[in-house]
């Protein structure tokens, strides 16, 4: 895929890949002139609405339980600043820099649509922060996911007024110092702008974007590792054939089966006589399970990219009509439901990986491999306890996969009495992804060790290339050692997509 080095922010066509390019790879954000015009025209419309005496939620009223309290125009700017400070009430660890940066980018994409009621000076200052590497640092917990991500987005917004904390050049600094070092002047807030910064779903959506990006690659890498396990166990090939899969015409299933055939093509191991008429479910159902994950991801991506380019805000100001409408476009249900689904499918992919590892470890399943893949059984334990770690991780995933979006709790004096927990769903899904990366890494470690007992018969070209990469960080197991060191070196091969890159360098792009 061609490297993305700049992203034109229009409010209409931002993609997951562009979010990652800006947030992870520091692509430059470019603002088209028509966006600035839309924002400026929208602000001028609000000024006219104020002059004629309109009462507008969060602009010249309090918010939440104080929504019926009117604030004078003279105090409305002070309301914005006080609101931002008071809502900065999160807790926990500081969010990863790339997700914090993605959160700011997504909020600016809402502003770019020209409905949010902010000044161009505020918008441009935020853009300058993105391009100069001043990334607000905020806490991961505190959002219930309706009225959007109030606590994290508020803490994010403090930096633009010279408060809070920010990532800058590898350190977390006080916001005013980070802004000064970057040569950016803080901007005092005007009426409406406090609520404009905080009232949306952009933190949960930022996590979702990275979850999608990483999961799509994790599915492919799981298929690669599964193909290697199928290869080293000399599985029956029928479950992966074109003829078998095409009569159940799910796109994901057929793409997955095509990938598996491509991955183990040319294997000498697979040409040997078969020991089983058919293999265990975890081995023969890879196209069905990985394929269902793929089909689900298509839906999850579709919903997330709609949300990324939506007016996820409240209230909304219509420039031509010069009216203000309020509702619940900040509500995180679309992200909550889809991120719960993402957590579920990756949990099950981890289940398949752990069971395939067991097939390698247990002689009753593998038929002719030594128990726990070690020569000196009894004296050495081999990968016995590494599989315990897999078991612990997949069991933890099953707990985490319980949906957050079915829960709710009333807040703000029952004014906000139904909440989405979308942010919690996204955060849980991210932890499931990280756990599953380790589960698949341990399977890969076991598969490469199993191959030591198959030599000199050759596996597929892809297997050979991935095996070489694995052995560059984890040598053959000839006797017991502290295997946590091997696992620590194996996980980055999955997390940084190196297994995928290695496989595709041999056989070309996977579906």
C-alpha positions, 0 to 999 in steps of 0.5 A: 500500500502506498504510504500516506504522507498528507491527509486533506481534512474535509469532514466527509471522506476520512478513512481508517488508514488516514487516521493511522497515517496521521496519528502513528506515522505523522502524516501532515494534515491539510485543510482545504479553503472551503472548509475554512469558509464553512467554519467561518460562515457557521460562526457568523450565523451563530453570532446572528442567532445570539443577536436576535436573542435565541436561547441555545443549549450549551452556548448561553445555557448551562449543560446537562442538569443545568440545561435550563439555566440561562447564561448572559452573553458576556459570561458565555466565554467564561462558561466555555472555559469553566465547563472545559475545566470541570469536565476534565474529570477523568481517571486512570492511565494516560492514553497512548499518544497515537490514540490521543492524536487520532482523537484530536484529528477526529474531533477536527473532522467534525468541526470541518463539516461546519455545524459545530460553532467554532472560530477558525482561529481555534480550529487552525490552532488545533490543526497546528498542534497536530502538525507540530506534534503537540498531542494532548495527554488525557486519561483513559477512564471516565467516559460513559459514552453519551454526551460523547466522551466528555471527560477525555475530550475536555482534558484534551481541550485544555491544552489549546488554552495553555492548560493540561498536559501534552505529549511533545518530542517524546515527553509529557509536558505541561500544556503551556510549555509544550505549546510554547516549545512548539511556537503555538499561541494558546487561544482563549475560548469564546461562547460555545467552544467549550462544549464544541470541544468535548461533546462527541464520540471521537475518543471511542472512535479513535480507539475503534479505528486502531482496533480495526486497523490492527484486527484486519492484520491480525486476522491475516497473520492468524491465517498465516500461523494457522496455515503453518500449523496445518502444514506441520500437522499434515492436515487433510486438505479438503476443508480448504479446497475451492470446491468445498468452500464455494458451495457456502458462498460467504465472501470471508470464508472463501477469501480465507480458504484461498489464503490458506491454499496459497500459504501452504502451496508447494509443501512437501510435508502436505504431500506425505500420507495422511494420518487422519481422515479428517482433522479436529474442528480447530484445524478444519474450521479456520475458513469458517471462523476467520471468514466470519471474522472478515465479514464482521470486520467489513460491517464494523469498518463501514459503521466506524467510517460513517461515524468518523465523517458524521456530525457527532455533536450537540447542539448542531448549528445550521448556517443557511437556516440560522437555527440550532437543533439539539438531540443525541448525535453524540451517542456512542451506540454505533461504536459500542455495538460494533466494538463489542462485536469486534471483541467477540470475534477476536476472542474466538479467533484466539480460542482457535489459536489456543486449540491448535497449539494444543493439537501440537502439544498433545501426542494424542492429537498430533500422533507423532510429535513428542509431548510439549514439543521437547525431546527430554520429556520429564527432565524438560517441560518444553512449551507446557507452561507457554500453553498455560499462558495462552489458556490464561489469555483466552480465558481473560478474553472471554471475560472481557468479551462480555458486551459493555453496550448492553449496560447503562447508568443514569447521570447528570441528575437523570437528564442523561439517563441512557448511556452507551458505554461505547468507550468501554467497549472499544477499550476492552476490545483493544485489550482483547486484541493485545492478548490475542496477539500474544496467543498467536505468537505462542502458537507460532513459537510452538509451530516452528518448534514442531517443525524441528521434528519434521526436518528435513522434509520441506514445508511451504515457501511461506513457512520457510520464510516465517520460520527463518524470521522466528529463528532470528529471535528465538532459537530452536528449543533443545532444552528448557529455558526461560520462555518468557524471553522468547514470548517477549521477542515473538509478540512484536513479530505479530504486533508490528505485522512482520509475519504478514510482511514476510509472508506477502514478500514470498507469495504476494498480497493476501486477500 
